[in-house]
Amino acid sequence: MNSLDADAIRRFADGSVRKRLERLDVFAEIDSTNSYLMQTIGPEPGKFSIAATSNQTAGRGRHGRTWESPPGSGLCLSVAYTFAAQPDNLPALTLGLGLGAVDALEELGATGIKIKWPNDLVARDAKLGGILTEVLQNSGDAVTIVAGIGINVDLQDKLDLARSVVDLKSVCDVTPGHEEIAGKIATHLLQAFVDFEEQGFAAVADRWSRYDWLLGREITIDLADRQFAGVGAGVADDGALLVDTGESGIRRVSSGTVTPGETRGKTW
């Protein structure tokens, strides 16, 4: 199995990536691109590193879940970015990175992309990809964030409809190559990091509603010690999920598992 072409990834990325890129590692196969970057020294503040593969054997998601896809059918790319000092409201960064991923996919020709709070990319009401962010502590005030994104590119007619999985081939007129996808995603994730460092999530919170897959949808929230249901009502300026519970009013959710149901009064 061949590795991705690192030079091609650089060509598809814009100048800001090439200027700030400290290292780019590509692999024919690796257990986890996130794990790899978590085990390396973080880049200098304002710089970033990339690890990418089309065959990840032990991908990870939120709450200890795994990310699985047939070899060569997807792209797994992780970015490590170092903030000079820890930003306020760091948990909301994942939402900003989600918007960056959507921007990249739309530039690649994908249509109908939504985001399921806080970290899933959705198309045709099925999962297209996901994002996992982890903190790599540095000495001093600097903090490095490793953000991994997995995208189903071409599942080779093996779509698992029972698991509601979709691929990029299904939502693009022409399926882009893995290097082009990696270059565009790197470009937009870097911009999302920089924007978050300068402005925080509040600057893009209003834009979130355009891509909010849970907005107007009946949902069930599973917390560590309880469960409740309601209707998705957007996100707050700090990235918390807002849930309209009816008589109990709007509730904020900062963590937990969200199970979607039907939509109310809204279609896509």
DAVENLIN-V285344 format. One record per residue. PHI is phi in whole degrees, -180 to 180 (999 if undefined). Layout:
phi->PHI
phi->PHI
This chain:
phi->999
phi->-84
phi->-76
phi->-66
phi->-93
phi->-62
phi->-64
phi->-67
phi->-60
phi->-63
phi->-66
phi->-80
phi->-84
phi->-90
phi->-63
phi->-64
phi->-67
phi->-62
phi->-72
phi->-99
phi->-72
phi->-92
phi->-158
phi->-136
phi->-117
phi->-120
phi->-136
phi->-68
phi->-158
phi->-156
phi->-66
phi->-159
phi->-66
phi->-64
phi->-60
phi->-60
phi->-71
phi->-67
phi->-98
phi->-106
phi->-76
phi->-65
phi->-68
phi->-66
phi->-53
phi->83
phi->-108
phi->-149
phi->-126
phi->-130
phi->-130
phi->-145
phi->-158
phi->-108
phi->-146
phi->-104
phi->-97
phi->-145
phi->-67
phi->-123
phi->-126
phi->-67
phi->57
phi->77
phi->-72
phi->-106
phi->-112
phi->-124
phi->-158
phi->-60
phi->-53
phi->80
phi->-91
phi->-144
phi->-122
phi->-119
phi->-137
phi->-121
phi->-124
phi->-108
phi->-127
phi->-108
phi->-86
phi->-63
phi->-147
phi->-64
phi->-69
phi->-67
phi->54
phi->-57
phi->-58
phi->-76
phi->-58
phi->-57
phi->-67
phi->-64
phi->-66
phi->-60
phi->-65
phi->-62
phi->-64
phi->-62
phi->-58
phi->-64
phi->-66
phi->-67
phi->-64
phi->-81
phi->102
phi->-73
phi->-126
phi->71
phi->-81
phi->-128
phi->-124
phi->-95
phi->-53
phi->-99
phi->-145
phi->-102
phi->-96
phi->-126
phi->-144
phi->53
phi->60
phi->-133
phi->-79
phi->-98
phi->-172
phi->-154
phi->-127
phi->-127
phi->-113
phi->-137
phi->-102
phi->-111
phi->-69
phi->-113
phi->-76
phi->78
phi->-86
phi->-65
phi->-139
phi->-104
phi->-109
phi->-105
phi->-116
phi->-106
phi->-129
phi->-115
phi->-125
phi->-76
phi->-95
phi->-147
phi->-82
phi->56
phi->60
phi->-116
phi->-61
phi->-96
phi->-64
phi->-64
phi->-99
phi->55
phi->-115
phi->-134
phi->-123
phi->-65
phi->-57
phi->-77
phi->-120
phi->-125
phi->-65
phi->-128
phi->-72
phi->-72
phi->-75
phi->-61
phi->-68
phi->-65
phi->-59
phi->-63
phi->-64
phi->-70
phi->-64
phi->-59
phi->-60
phi->-79
phi->-68
phi->-59
phi->-62
phi->-65
phi->-61
phi->-63
phi->-62
phi->-66
phi->-63
phi->-88
phi->-128
phi->76
phi->-77
phi->-56
phi->-66
phi->-118
phi->-60
phi->-64
phi->-69
phi->-56
phi->-60
phi->-65
phi->-117
phi->-75
phi->-68
phi->-87
phi->-63
phi->79
phi->-104
phi->-66
phi->-139
phi->-118
phi->-108
phi->-104
phi->-100
phi->-62
phi->-123
phi->-163
phi->-137
phi->-150
phi->-125
phi->-179
phi->-124
phi->-57
phi->-125
phi->97
phi->-129
phi->-82
phi->-62
phi->-95
phi->93
phi->-67
phi->-74
phi->-103
phi->-127
phi->-85
phi->-96
phi->81
phi->-62
phi->-85
phi->81
phi->-84
phi->-114
phi->-96
phi->-127
phi->-101
phi->-156
phi->139
phi->-104
phi->-109
phi->-110
phi->-83
phi->-128
phi->-84
phi->-92
phi->-121
phi->64
phi->-150
phi->-129
phi->-123
